[in-house]
Amino acid sequence: MKLKIKSELDYYLPDCTDVLLQVEAAMIPEQTVRHAHIDLPPTQHFARVPGHDSIGDRIWLRHEGQLTVRYEAEVEIERLSGDIASLSAVPPHLLPGETIQYLLPSRFCPSDRFQSLANADFGSLEGGARIAAISDWIYSHITYAAGSSNAETGAMQTYVDRQGVCRDFAHLMITLARASTIPARFVSVYGLGVTPQDFHAVAEVFLDGTWYMVDATGMSSSDGMAKIGVGRDAADVSFLTSYARADMNSQTVEVEAA
């Protein structure tokens, strides 16, 4: 599937500050970026650095005043997909070293506090069947409600409140997967079908030696998402991180089938 992507960030920086951006579709084997352009104002400093796990780029800017970032791309998705429920988990002692960090608790995903719950609710299932059951449970029990959470909301609060936005669904999915001894990471994407359209977040789980996307919101599918970056949780993959005050004027995202 080919996706046409447009996004725009409009911010005002009262003082000269460092800003870290991650808004471009990653150039990786599972997706081909056919065309891309990012438009930035003149800045005091510009540099590209690798994203987490070397997936995608981050951009360092040093800037003051109006900051408008416009990005557009056409991306062809060639991602391996399949029936998650039929996949096997990799025994922990056989996991590749780079996946181990995604078994451990992180800031928004306190998986160590969910182990008893995961075993009680999903203990009869293993591997992909367990992941599918967790995703179905989240979809059925957590209400998608815009504005119901904030940048500090973690998986525990989402589980208690039973509502959230896409990042909260992803955090809870990741937390329950890790509590089931299945590596899981946070993925920032442009997703076809996301309503309201915005930067989207999903989980990615490691099964049968490969990473597979899981969107517990049910809004998009693995062949309709362009990956931007990955991390332990949302703190690693923010589309804009400012190291001083930054006032948001507007933010828009458009994703459609090409």
Secondary structure, 3 states (H helix, E strand, C coil): CEEEEEEEEEEEEEEEEEEEECCCCCCECCEEEEEEEEECCCCCEEEEEECHHHCCEEEEEEEEEEEEEEEEEEEEECCCCCCHHHCCCCCHHHCCHHHHHHHCCECCECHHHCHHHHHHHHCCCCHHHHHHHHHHHHHHHCEECCCCCCCCCCHHHHHHHCEECHHHHHHHHHHHHHHCCCCEEEEEEEECCCCCCCCEEEEEEEECCEEEEECCCCCCCHHHEEEEEEECCHHHCCCEEECCCCEEEEEEEEEEEC
